[in-house]
Amino acid sequence: MVNVDSGFFSADFRAMEKTAQLILQVAGRAGRESIKGKAVIQTELSDHPLLHLLSEENYHALGLAILQERQEQNLPPYGFQALIRADSHQPREAEQFLHRVRELLNWHIQGLNLPHVSPLGPLPAPMELRAGRFRSQLWVSCVNRKMLHHFMTQVLGGIYEVKGFHKVRWSLDMDPTDNL
């Protein structure tokens, strides 16, 4: 397996889990029936603790370590997220739009006294330029799903009214499963 390190540094918090699944799948196919096989992994992080757990076949400990990381960062299943994606033909226009959206979110967070709602970004999308459009994203996280859904419902109308960005397309994804 070539360049498994990309799974350690992805913007997707599920990347380590996906990388582990892929390694297990490849290793499983390498040794089938009576023929012994070998899976070779190319990495620059041979001392990565999660990779050690995986190589030792300690899947339970690997799962617990991934869950502990997620809990510390309030990521699913311990926290909940909304993802606002924006794109435009003009460089930085989607990012500028999301800066305005973040200002709106912060204003509502302060006004409603919701310290558990937290915006992050705007950030470049993993594929920043796609089909001639520049893409950016804004994450909103919260420790309570109901609170997050209620908050996003309240601010949705305000996002529609953000002025000066007629050519920006945007979408809201509640509980996103990927960040493409």
Buried (B, 14 or more C-beta within 10 A) or exposed (E): BEEBBEBBEBEBBBBBBEBBEEBBEBBEEEEEEEEEEEBEBEBEEEEBEBBEBBBEEEEEBBEEBBBEEBEEEBBBEEBBBBBBBBBBEEEEBBBBBBBBBBEBBEEBBEEEEBEBBBBEBBBBBBEBEEEEBBBBBBBBBBBBBEBBBBBBEEBEEBBEEBEEBEEBBBEBBBEBEEBE
